[in-house]
Structure formats: structure tokens, C-alpha cells
Amino acid sequence: MAFKPLHDRVVVKRVEGEEKTKGGLIIPDSAKEKPAEGEVVAVGEGARKDSGELIAMSVKKGDRILFGKWSGTEVTLNGEELLIMKESDILGVIA
């Protein structure tokens, strides 16, 4: 990817949700919610304290994460839909 986020920003690719319910019903695209789970594609170097010291990022490329429903800014890079968000918008890393 030719895009590198700055500071404490993270680029995330959404992970597609389930196509069927547990009961076997197929969910049409119009009824699906956007997933709040994704994979980290790129990370910035981290935020800086007032003293100029770098605060390391808690996530790394390849991590699967959960984020808030309204988190981030949707962008299209090289034909791929991605989200750019601050690290603080991430709720947690899926182990």
C-alpha cells in the first residue's frame, strides 16, 4: 500500500459479516449492518507527549480489532474500501 497514516492513526479493512443467521436465513445486503470488526492494514508511528517523546502504538499490522459503529473515516484507496481512525477509537484486539 502506498499510504502511511500519520501519528496515532490506523488504516483498517472491514471483515465481512455473516451471510446467514444461526437459523439458516440468508441476510440480504440491504439488511446487513456494517461490521465493527476489521484487520489493521497500516499504522502510524504513534502519538507524541508534550515533551516530544513517542508513545508506541498498541496495535500492529495484521491485528484483528473491534471498533465502534461510527468510528473512523471511510476512504477508497486503490479500489479498496478502508477506514482511517485514531487508535483511541479501537475497542480491543481479538486474540
Order of alpha helices (4+ residues) and beta strands (2+ residues): beta-beta-beta-beta-beta-beta-beta-beta
